Amino acid sequence: MSKFKFTQKNEEEFQRLEKKYPNSDAMMLPGLWLVQEQEGWVSPDAMIYMADRLSKTPIEVHSFATFYTMFNLKPIGTYHIELCKTLSCMIMGAPELKKFIKDTIGIEPGQTSEDGKFHFTEVECQGACGGAPMIALNNTYHENMTIDKLKNIIEECKNEC
């Protein structure tokens, strides 16, 4: 039995989505997205919950969640910085942004800051080549990123908590 449970709002959204998607395979992605939006990651308990809800085995849900890199399989920081690492962003300054994140927050890709505020991930193309380099911060895209812009974003995040 899973300890995870959707909030009332997410339960309503799950039920709405079930009407939209015809079968449990099609429902897996939106269901896991709801889990991650609620918790910030997809825990083993949440996978068991989704397996029960979708008439799947926990290993089927786990296989799905581990196949897609956008699912966090462990807790991450409050602010998730995703830096694009593909060609356009690399040419336009992503390596300098990566170094700035390491020097400022003290974390490498895949790490969470000691205070739990920031998690840093390098990701494949986010579809913003014309606005390279870019980051996503908690799924909000920021194009034409510079060190000064990133410094301001980080400071705003630090001041919010």
C-alpha positions in Angstrom: 0.0 0.0 0.0 1.4 3.4 -1.0 1.7 6.4 1.3 1.4 8.7 -1.6 -1.9 10.3 -2.5 -3.0 13.0 -4.9 -4.2 16.3 -3.5 -7.8 17.0 -4.1 -6.9 19.3 -7.0 -4.6 16.8 -8.6 -7.1 14.0 -8.1 -9.7 16.1 -10.0 -7.1 16.7 -12.7 -6.2 13.0 -12.9 -9.9 12.1 -13.3 -10.2 14.7 -16.1 -7.2 13.3 -17.8 -8.5 9.8 -17.6 -11.4 10.8 -19.8 -9.0 12.3 -22.3 -6.6 9.4 -22.5 -8.1 6.1 -23.6 -5.9 3.6 -21.8 -3.4 3.2 -19.0 -0.4 3.4 -21.3 -1.5 6.7 -22.6 -2.2 7.9 -19.0 1.2 7.0 -17.7 3.0 10.2 -18.8 0.4 12.7 -17.6 -0.1 10.8 -14.4 3.6 10.9 -13.5 3.7 14.6 -14.4 1.0 15.2 -11.9 3.0 13.3 -9.3 6.1 15.3 -10.0 4.3 18.6 -10.0 2.9 17.8 -6.6 6.0 16.3 -4.9 8.9 17.6 -7.0 9.9 14.1 -7.8 8.5 10.6 -8.4 9.1 8.5 -5.3 8.8 4.7 -5.1 5.6 5.2 -3.1 4.2 7.4 -5.9 5.1 4.7 -8.5 3.2 2.1 -6.5 0.3 4.5 -6.3 0.3 5.1 -10.1 0.6 1.3 -10.7 -2.5 0.8 -8.6 -4.4 3.6 -10.3 -3.4 2.4 -13.8 -3.7 -1.3 -13.3 0.0 -1.7 -13.9 2.8 -3.4 -12.0 5.2 -1.1 -10.0 8.1 -2.3 -12.3 6.1 -1.1 -15.4 5.8 2.3 -13.8 9.4 2.4 -12.7 10.5 1.4 -16.2 8.5 4.2 -17.7 9.8 6.8 -15.2 13.4 5.8 -15.6 13.2 5.8 -19.4 12.2 9.5 -19.5 14.9 11.8 -18.2 12.5 14.6 -17.3 11.3 12.7 -14.2 13.2 13.2 -11.0 13.7 10.0 -9.2 15.0 11.5 -6.1 14.2 14.8 -4.2 15.7 17.9 -5.8 16.1 21.5 -4.7 13.3 24.0 -4.6 14.7 25.7 -7.7 15.6 23.4 -10.6 18.0 25.0 -13.0 18.2 23.1 -16.4 20.9 24.3 -18.7 20.8 23.3 -22.3 24.0 21.6 -23.4 23.4 21.3 -27.2 25.4 23.0 -29.9 23.7 26.4 -30.2 23.7 26.9 -26.5 27.3 25.7 -26.1 28.5 28.1 -28.8 26.6 31.0 -27.3 27.8 30.6 -23.7 26.5 27.6 -21.9 30.0 26.6 -20.7 30.4 30.0 -19.0 26.9 29.6 -17.4 27.8 26.2 -16.1 31.0 27.5 -14.6 29.1 30.4 -13.0 26.6 28.0 -11.4 29.4 25.9 -10.0 31.3 28.9 -8.7 28.2 30.7 -7.3 26.1 27.8 -5.9 28.8 25.2 -5.6 27.1 22.4 -7.5 27.8 20.4 -10.6 25.2 18.9 -12.9 23.1 16.3 -11.1 23.7 17.9 -7.7 21.6 19.7 -5.2 23.0 22.5 -3.1 23.6 21.8 0.6 20.8 24.2 1.6 18.4 22.3 -0.6 17.5 25.4 -2.6 19.0 24.6 -6.0 19.3 21.5 -8.2 21.3 21.7 -11.4 20.8 19.6 -14.5 22.3 19.7 -18.0 19.7 18.8 -20.5 19.4 18.1 -24.2 17.9 20.7 -26.6 15.0 22.6 -25.1 14.0 24.0 -28.5 15.3 27.5 -28.1 18.2 27.6 -30.5 17.3 31.1 -31.7 17.5 32.3 -28.1 20.6 30.5 -27.1 21.9 30.0 -24.5 18.9 29.2 -22.4 18.0 27.8 -19.0 14.7 26.6 -17.6 14.1 27.4 -14.0 11.2 25.3 -12.6 9.9 24.9 -16.1 10.0 28.6 -17.0 12.2 29.2 -20.0 14.8 32.0 -20.0 16.4 32.6 -23.4 19.5 34.7 -24.3 20.9 34.0 -20.9 23.9 35.9 -19.7 25.9 35.6 -16.5 24.3 38.9 -15.3 20.8 37.7 -16.0 21.6 34.4 -14.3 23.1 36.2 -11.3 19.9 38.2 -10.9 17.7 35.0 -11.1 19.8 33.2 -8.5 19.7 36.2 -6.2 15.9 36.4 -6.6 15.6 32.7 -5.7 17.8 33.1 -2.7 15.8 36.0 -1.4 12.4 34.2 -1.8 13.2 31.7 0.9 
